[in-house]
Amino acid sequence: MTEKPYVLVVDDDPDILTAARLMLHRDGFEAATLQDPATLPAVLEKRLPDAIVLDLNFNVGDASCETGLKWLSFIVEHNPDVAVVIITAHGDVAVAVEAMKLGAIDFVTKPWENAKFLATIRAAIGLTSARREADTLRTKNKGLSQSLTPPSQALIGTSPAMLKVIDLISRAAPSEANVLILGENGTGKEVVAREIHRLSTRSENVFLPVDLGSVPDTLFESELFGHKKGAFTDAKADRIGRFEAANDGTIFLDEIGNLPQHLQPKMLSVLERREIVPVGETRARTINVRVLAATNMPRDRLVDEDVFRQDLLYRINTVTITLPPLRDRREDIPQLVDHFLGTYAKKYGQAKRRISNKAIQDLTDYDWPGNVRALLHAIERALILCTNEMLEPDDFLLEAPHTPAGGAKDAVEVRSLNLEDLEHDAIDDALRKHAGNISRAAEELGLTRASLYRRMSKHGLE
């Protein structure tokens, strides 16, 4: 059974309290009333309401409404998630506006219209729910960020290419600059983004990754900016968007290079104004987020106006960090292998496996089209399937290199005829042909973007 929304009404007029309580009960709310605001702290300590309706004037003849404003400030300071609606006489509207500046979300005047009063209460309850959802999301993401990227394990590698990346991160992180992270699929762009967040002044707040490639065009505004109940057919309740959920923290816009052109102006507007307008609303909400973005699209494609708006590119790339593919930092592979062996030994409750010199050499010589993510998957699979204490080359099932330029017969002889391998190769070929553009690769393969993303994930080609 769904719990009824709980509304607390605070007013010194018993007739007002009775009328509000009866109306709220009749409309399906759980309502409690309070005549003396001095007891408010004790009441809130026992149970937090989903909305508070607060009178401003508790002293006859006090036009300043000092008592009501004092208790409003108390609620906002101690229980900021709970939305407060002010009730006031017609003559005190100016004071009600002052109350909204202090944190109230709206006001109704006495005598109120029942329909308007109930609509305002529902909006307040929706806002409280959205705020609590955002707090929960921030807490979860903070825990995930700490567990997924511990300080000592955030970035692995001592090659010149990686040392350059680490240096850029250390210099960019403390600033508020937007950062664009470039690199092939699987090079670790999200790991870099998490490290920037960890070293930033926002590290105690949420890090929220958003895979733009998996957000359907029709839900783009709803997912990123939120929506009001009833804004469209499936909008059953108010919902905050990803930008608002990341407020005061960092939002990571992954695969921004594949954002369709007709949606790019909307993204640009949000980044320029630092405001979002939820679907179904007309009033803008200010946001305070740091934007990190990433794409596997090559730089020469990004600077093509027909592919990506240049004003949006300038907005997101105050600092650009380019991650090298694994084949260009082969000297880091033994260190990565050792790290992943230790990680999965802990995950599966095993002793850390040894690996032969020949296996290390083969892993180092391999080109790794899926980069670090593919290496990680290969090691995990080897640990699961290997029955010996020593890992050997055959445990990693490395694919033979593609034939450079021979006939079709030669290509068939080299490439596996296993259906899974063929699907992997077709996806890899399409991504390479279209320089990482998901939309074009999906079209060539006869898939939707969402289907292609699922198959890329399955084959470690993200």
C-alpha positions as CSV (number, residue, x, y, z in Angstrom):
1,M,0.0,0.0,0.0
2,T,1.4,3.4,-1.0
3,E,2.0,5.7,2.0
4,K,0.0,8.9,1.9
5,P,1.9,12.2,1.5
6,Y,2.2,13.9,4.9
7,V,1.5,17.6,5.2
8,L,2.1,19.7,8.3
9,V,0.0,22.9,8.7
10,V,1.2,25.6,11.1
11,D,-1.2,28.4,12.0
12,D,-2.4,30.1,15.2
13,D,-6.0,30.2,13.9
14,P,-7.9,27.0,14.9
15,D,-10.5,27.5,12.1
16,I,-7.8,27.7,9.5
17,L,-6.2,24.5,10.9
18,T,-9.6,22.6,10.8
19,A,-10.4,23.7,7.3
20,A,-7.0,22.7,6.0
21,R,-7.0,19.4,7.8
22,L,-10.4,18.4,6.5
23,M,-9.6,19.4,2.9
24,L,-6.3,17.6,2.9
25,H,-7.8,14.4,4.3
26,R,-10.6,14.5,1.8
27,D,-8.0,14.8,-1.0
28,G,-6.0,11.8,0.1
29,F,-3.3,13.4,2.2
30,E,-2.2,12.7,5.7
31,A,-2.4,16.0,7.6
32,A,-1.2,17.2,11.0
33,T,-1.8,20.7,12.4
34,L,0.2,22.8,14.8
35,Q,-1.1,26.0,16.5
36,D,2.1,27.0,18.4
37,P,5.2,27.2,16.2
38,A,7.4,27.0,19.3
39,T,6.7,23.2,19.3
40,L,7.9,22.9,15.6
41,P,11.4,21.6,16.4
42,A,10.1,18.7,18.5
43,V,7.5,17.8,15.9
44,L,10.0,17.8,13.0
45,E,12.4,15.7,15.1
46,K,9.9,12.9,15.4
47,R,8.9,12.9,11.7
48,L,9.6,15.0,8.7
49,P,6.6,16.0,6.5
50,D,6.5,16.0,2.7
51,A,5.4,19.6,2.8
52,I,4.9,22.3,5.4
53,V,2.2,25.0,5.2
54,L,3.3,27.9,7.4
55,D,1.4,31.0,8.4
56,L,3.5,34.2,8.6
57,N,1.7,36.3,11.1
58,F,1.5,34.8,14.6
59,N,1.2,38.2,16.4
60,V,-1.8,40.4,15.9
61,G,-0.8,43.8,14.5
62,D,2.7,42.7,13.6
63,A,3.0,43.7,9.9
64,S,6.6,42.6,9.7
65,C,5.6,38.9,10.2
66,E,8.8,38.5,12.2
67,T,7.7,35.3,14.0
68,G,6.7,33.5,10.8
69,L,9.9,34.5,9.0
70,K,12.0,33.3,11.9
71,W,10.4,29.8,11.8
72,L,10.7,29.7,8.0
73,S,14.5,30.4,8.4
74,F,14.6,27.6,11.0
75,I,13.0,25.1,8.7
76,V,15.1,26.0,5.7
77,E,18.3,25.8,7.8
78,H,17.6,22.5,9.6
79,N,15.4,20.7,7.0
80,P,16.3,22.2,3.6
81,D,14.7,19.3,1.6
82,V,11.2,20.0,2.9
83,A,9.3,22.4,0.7
84,V,7.5,25.2,2.6
85,V,4.3,27.0,1.3
86,I,3.4,30.3,3.0
87,I,-0.2,31.2,3.8
88,T,-0.9,34.9,4.4
89,A,-3.5,37.6,4.2
90,H,-3.9,39.7,1.1
91,G,-2.2,42.7,2.7
92,D,0.9,40.7,3.5
93,V,1.8,39.6,-0.1
94,A,4.9,41.8,-0.1
95,V,6.1,39.9,3.0
96,A,5.2,36.6,1.3
97,V,7.5,37.5,-1.6
98,E,10.3,38.2,1.0
99,A,9.6,34.8,2.5
100,M,10.2,33.2,-0.9
101,K,13.6,34.8,-1.1
102,L,14.3,33.1,2.2
103,G,13.4,29.7,0.9
104,A,9.7,29.3,0.7
105,I,8.6,27.8,-2.7
106,D,5.2,29.6,-3.0
107,F,2.4,31.3,-1.2
108,V,-1.4,31.2,-1.0
109,T,-3.6,34.0,0.3
110,K,-6.5,33.8,2.7
111,P,-9.2,33.0,2.0
112,W,-7.8,30.5,-0.4
113,E,-9.3,28.7,-3.4
114,N,-9.3,25.0,-2.6
115,A,-8.2,23.9,-6.1
116,K,-5.3,26.3,-6.1
117,F,-4.3,25.4,-2.5
118,L,-4.3,21.7,-3.3
119,A,-2.3,22.2,-6.5
120,T,0.3,24.2,-4.6
121,I,0.6,21.5,-2.0
122,R,1.1,18.8,-4.6
123,A,3.8,20.9,-6.3
124,A,5.5,21.3,-2.9
125,I,5.4,17.5,-2.2
126,G,6.8,16.8,-5.7
127,L,9.7,19.2,-5.0
128,T,10.4,17.6,-1.6
129,S,10.5,14.2,-3.3
130,A,12.8,15.5,-6.0
131,R,15.2,17.0,-3.5
132,R,15.3,13.8,-1.5
133,E,15.9,11.8,-4.6
134,A,18.8,14.1,-5.5
135,D,20.3,13.8,-2.0
136,T,20.1,10.0,-2.3
137,L,21.7,10.0,-5.7
138,R,24.5,12.3,-4.5
139,T,25.2,9.9,-1.6
140,K,25.2,6.9,-3.8
141,N,27.4,8.4,-6.4
142,K,29.9,9.7,-3.8
143,G,30.2,6.1,-2.5
144,L,30.5,4.7,-6.0
145,S,33.2,7.3,-6.9
146,Q,35.2,6.4,-3.8
147,S,34.8,2.6,-4.3
148,L,35.5,2.5,-8.0
149,T,38.5,4.9,-8.1
150,P,40.5,4.7,-4.9
151,P,43.3,7.3,-4.9
152,S,46.1,4.8,-5.3
153,Q,44.4,3.0,-8.2
154,A,42.7,5.8,-10.2
155,L,45.3,5.9,-13.0
156,I,47.8,3.2,-13.9
157,G,50.9,3.8,-16.0
158,T,54.3,5.5,-16.0
159,S,54.8,5.8,-19.7
160,P,55.6,9.4,-21.1
161,A,52.1,9.5,-22.6
162,M,50.4,8.7,-19.3
163,L,52.7,11.0,-17.3
164,K,51.6,13.9,-19.6
165,V,47.9,13.0,-18.9
166,I,48.5,12.8,-15.2
167,D,50.2,16.2,-15.2
168,L,47.3,17.8,-17.1
169,I,44.8,16.3,-14.7
170,S,46.7,17.7,-11.7
171,R,46.7,21.2,-13.2
172,A,43.1,21.3,-14.5
173,A,41.4,19.6,-11.6
174,P,41.5,22.3,-8.9
175,S,40.1,24.9,-11.4
176,E,36.5,25.2,-12.4
177,A,37.4,24.8,-16.1
178,N,35.3,22.6,-18.3
179,V,37.4,19.7,-19.6
180,L,37.0,17.7,-22.8
181,I,38.5,14.2,-22.7
182,L,39.4,12.7,-26.1
183,G,40.3,9.1,-26.7
184,E,39.4,5.8,-28.4
185,N,36.8,3.5,-26.9
186,G,38.1,1.8,-23.7
187,T,41.0,4.1,-23.1
188,G,39.7,5.2,-19.7
189,K,37.9,8.5,-20.2
190,E,35.6,8.0,-17.3
191,V,38.5,7.1,-15.0
192,V,40.1,10.4,-15.9
193,A,36.9,12.3,-15.3
194,R,36.5,10.7,-11.9
195,E,40.1,11.6,-11.1
196,I,39.5,15.2,-12.0
197,H,36.5,15.3,-9.8
198,R,38.4,13.6,-6.9
199,L,41.1,16.3,-7.0
200,S,38.7,19.2,-7.4
201,T,37.0,21.4,-4.9
202,R,33.8,19.6,-5.6
203,S,35.1,16.2,-4.5
204,E,32.7,16.0,-1.5
205,N,29.7,16.4,-3.8
206,V,28.2,14.1,-6.5
207,F,30.0,12.9,-9.6
208,L,27.2,12.0,-12.1
209,P,28.1,10.2,-15.4
210,V,25.6,10.5,-18.2
211,D,26.0,8.4,-21.4
212,L,24.5,10.7,-24.0
213,G,24.6,7.9,-26.6
214,S,22.1,5.9,-24.7
215,V,19.6,8.7,-24.1
216,P,16.8,8.6,-26.7
217,D,16.3,11.9,-28.6
218,T,12.7,12.1,-27.5
219,L,13.7,11.9,-23.8
220,F,16.7,14.1,-24.0
221,E,15.2,17.1,-22.3
222,S,13.3,15.1,-19.7
223,E,16.4,13.0,-18.7
224,L,18.8,15.9,-18.5
225,F,16.6,18.8,-17.4
226,G,13.7,17.0,-15.6
227,H,9.9,17.3,-16.1
228,K,6.7,18.2,-14.4
229,K,4.0,15.7,-13.8
230,G,1.7,15.5,-16.8
231,A,4.2,17.2,-19.1
232,F,3.8,14.2,-21.5
233,T,2.0,10.9,-21.5
234,D,4.4,8.9,-19.3
235,A,5.2,11.8,-16.9
236,K,3.4,10.2,-13.8
237,A,5.3,12.4,-11.3
238,D,7.7,15.4,-11.1
239,R,11.2,14.3,-11.8
240,I,14.5,16.2,-11.5
241,G,17.0,15.9,-14.4
242,R,20.6,14.9,-14.4
243,F,21.9,18.4,-14.3
244,E,19.9,19.3,-11.2
245,A,20.8,16.0,-9.5
246,A,24.5,16.9,-10.0
247,N,24.1,20.4,-8.6
248,D,27.2,21.6,-6.7
249,G,29.1,18.6,-8.1
250,T,30.4,17.4,-11.4
251,I,28.4,16.1,-14.4
252,F,30.3,13.8,-16.9
253,L,28.7,14.0,-20.4
254,D,30.1,10.9,-22.1
255,E,29.9,10.4,-25.9
256,I,29.0,14.1,-26.4
257,G,30.4,13.9,-29.9
258,N,27.5,11.7,-30.9
259,L,24.9,14.2,-29.7
260,P,22.6,14.8,-32.7
261,Q,22.9,18.3,-34.2
262,H,19.3,19.3,-33.4
263,L,19.9,18.8,-29.7
264,Q,23.3,20.6,-29.6
265,P,21.7,24.1,-29.3
266,K,19.8,23.1,-26.2
267,M,23.0,21.8,-24.6
268,L,24.8,25.0,-25.5
269,S,22.1,27.1,-24.0
270,V,22.2,25.3,-20.7
271,L,26.0,25.5,-20.5
272,E,26.0,29.2,-21.4
273,R,23.2,30.3,-19.0
274,R,23.8,27.8,-16.3
275,E,20.0,27.4,-16.2
276,I,17.7,24.5,-17.0
277,V,13.9,24.5,-17.7
278,P,12.2,21.2,-16.9
279,V,9.7,20.0,-19.5
280,G,6.3,21.4,-18.6
281,E,7.7,24.4,-16.7
282,T,8.3,27.9,-17.8
283,R,10.5,29.1,-15.0
284,A,14.2,28.5,-15.3
285,R,16.2,26.9,-12.4
286,T,19.8,27.9,-11.8
287,I,22.4,25.1,-11.7
288,N,25.9,25.1,-10.4
289,V,27.7,22.2,-11.9
290,R,31.2,21.5,-13.4
291,V,31.0,20.0,-16.8
292,L,33.4,17.3,-17.9
293,A,32.8,15.8,-21.4
294,A,34.2,13.0,-23.4
295,T,34.1,11.6,-26.9
296,N,35.9,9.0,-29.0
297,M,35.4,11.2,-32.1
298,P,38.7,12.3,-33.6
299,R,39.6,16.0,-33.3
300,D,39.4,16.6,-37.1
301,R,35.8,15.4,-37.0
302,L,34.9,17.5,-34.0
303,V,36.1,20.7,-35.7
304,D,33.7,20.0,-38.6
305,E,30.8,22.4,-38.3
306,D,28.6,19.9,-40.1
307,V,29.2,17.4,-37.3
308,F,29.5,19.4,-34.2
309,R,28.7,23.0,-33.3
310,Q,31.9,25.0,-32.8
311,D,30.4,27.3,-30.2
312,L,29.5,24.2,-28.2
313,L,33.0,22.8,-28.7
314,Y,34.5,26.0,-27.4
315,R,32.2,25.9,-24.3
316,I,33.3,22.4,-23.3
317,N,37.0,22.4,-24.1
318,T,38.6,25.0,-22.0
319,V,41.1,22.2,-21.3
320,T,41.5,19.2,-23.6
321,I,43.0,16.0,-22.4
322,T,43.8,13.3,-25.0
323,L,44.2,9.7,-23.8
324,P,46.6,7.6,-25.8
325,P,45.5,4.2,-27.1
326,L,47.0,1.2,-25.3
327,R,49.1,0.3,-28.3
328,D,50.9,3.6,-27.9
329,R,51.9,3.0,-24.3
330,R,52.8,-0.7,-24.4
331,E,55.3,-0.2,-21.6
332,D,52.3,0.2,-19.2
333,I,50.8,-3.1,-20.0
334,P,52.8,-5.3,-17.5
335,Q,51.8,-2.8,-14.7
336,L,48.2,-2.9,-15.8
337,V,48.2,-6.7,-15.9
338,D,49.6,-6.9,-12.4
339,H,47.0,-4.4,-11.1
340,F,44.0,-6.3,-12.7
341,L,45.3,-9.7,-11.5
342,G,45.2,-8.3,-8.0
343,T,41.8,-6.7,-8.4
344,Y,40.1,-9.8,-9.7
345,A,41.8,-12.1,-7.2
346,K,40.1,-10.0,-4.5
347,K,36.8,-10.0,-6.4
348,Y,36.7,-13.8,-6.7
349,G,38.4,-14.6,-3.4
350,Q,41.4,-16.3,-5.0
351,A,45.1,-16.1,-4.5
352,K,46.8,-13.8,-6.9
353,R,47.7,-15.8,-10.0
354,R,51.1,-15.7,-11.6
355,I,51.6,-15.1,-15.3
356,S,54.3,-16.4,-17.6
357,N,56.8,-14.2,-19.3
358,K,55.6,-15.4,-22.6
359,A,52.0,-14.4,-21.8
360,I,53.2,-11.0,-20.7
361,Q,55.1,-10.6,-23.9
362,D,52.1,-11.6,-26.0
363,L,49.9,-9.2,-24.1
364,T,52.4,-6.4,-24.6
365,D,52.8,-7.1,-28.3
366,Y,49.0,-7.3,-29.0
367,D,47.4,-4.1,-30.5
368,W,44.3,-4.1,-28.2
369,P,41.6,-2.6,-30.4
370,G,39.4,-2.3,-27.3
371,N,42.2,-0.7,-25.3
372,V,42.4,-0.9,-21.5
373,R,38.8,-2.2,-21.1
374,A,39.5,-5.1,-23.5
375,L,42.7,-6.0,-21.5
376,L,40.7,-5.9,-18.3
377,H,38.0,-8.2,-19.8
378,A,40.6,-10.6,-21.2
379,I,42.3,-10.9,-17.8
380,E,39.0,-11.5,-16.0
381,R,38.0,-14.2,-18.5
382,A,41.3,-15.9,-18.2
383,L,41.1,-16.0,-14.4
384,I,37.6,-17.5,-14.5
385,L,38.4,-20.2,-17.0
386,C,42.0,-21.1,-16.2
387,T,42.5,-24.1,-13.9
388,N,46.3,-23.7,-13.5
389,E,48.2,-21.5,-11.1
390,M,50.2,-20.0,-14.0
391,L,48.5,-18.0,-16.7
392,E,49.8,-18.8,-20.2
393,P,49.3,-17.2,-23.6
394,D,46.5,-19.7,-24.6
395,D,44.4,-18.5,-21.6
396,F,43.9,-15.1,-23.2
397,L,42.4,-16.2,-26.5
398,L,44.0,-13.3,-28.4
399,E,42.6,-12.8,-31.9
400,A,44.9,-13.1,-34.8
401,P,45.6,-9.8,-36.5
402,H,43.5,-8.9,-39.5
403,T,45.1,-9.5,-42.9
404,P,46.4,-6.1,-44.1
405,A,45.5,-6.2,-47.8
406,G,45.0,-9.7,-49.2
407,G,42.2,-11.4,-51.0
408,A,38.9,-12.4,-49.4
409,K,40.2,-15.9,-49.2
410,D,43.2,-14.9,-47.0
411,A,40.9,-12.8,-44.8
412,V,38.6,-15.8,-44.1
413,E,41.6,-18.0,-43.3
414,V,42.9,-15.5,-40.7
415,R,39.6,-14.3,-39.1
416,S,37.5,-16.6,-36.9
417,L,34.2,-17.9,-38.3
418,N,32.7,-18.0,-34.8
419,L,29.5,-15.8,-34.9
420,E,30.5,-13.9,-31.8
421,D,33.9,-13.1,-33.3
422,L,32.3,-12.0,-36.5
423,E,29.9,-9.7,-34.7
424,H,32.9,-8.2,-32.8
425,D,34.9,-7.7,-36.0
426,A,31.9,-6.1,-37.8
427,I,31.3,-3.7,-35.0
428,D,35.0,-2.9,-34.7
429,D,35.3,-2.3,-38.5
430,A,32.2,-0.1,-38.6
431,L,33.5,2.1,-35.7
432,R,36.9,2.4,-37.3
433,K,35.3,3.3,-40.7
434,H,33.2,6.0,-39.2
435,A,35.8,7.3,-36.8
436,G,33.8,6.3,-33.7
437,N,30.6,8.0,-34.8
438,I,27.9,5.8,-33.2
439,S,25.0,7.0,-35.3
440,R,26.7,6.3,-38.6
441,A,28.2,3.0,-37.5
442,A,24.8,1.9,-36.3
443,E,23.2,2.9,-39.6
444,E,25.8,0.9,-41.6
445,L,25.3,-2.2,-39.4
446,G,21.5,-1.9,-39.6
447,L,21.1,-1.4,-35.9
448,T,19.7,1.3,-33.6
449,R,22.1,3.3,-31.5
450,A,20.9,1.6,-28.4
451,S,21.4,-1.9,-29.9
452,L,24.9,-1.0,-31.0
453,Y,25.8,0.3,-27.5
454,R,24.6,-3.0,-26.0
455,R,26.7,-5.0,-28.5
456,M,29.7,-2.8,-27.9
457,S,29.4,-3.3,-24.2
458,K,29.2,-7.1,-24.7
459,H,32.3,-7.2,-26.8
460,G,34.3,-4.7,-24.7
461,L,34.4,-2.1,-27.5
462,E,32.9,0.8,-25.5
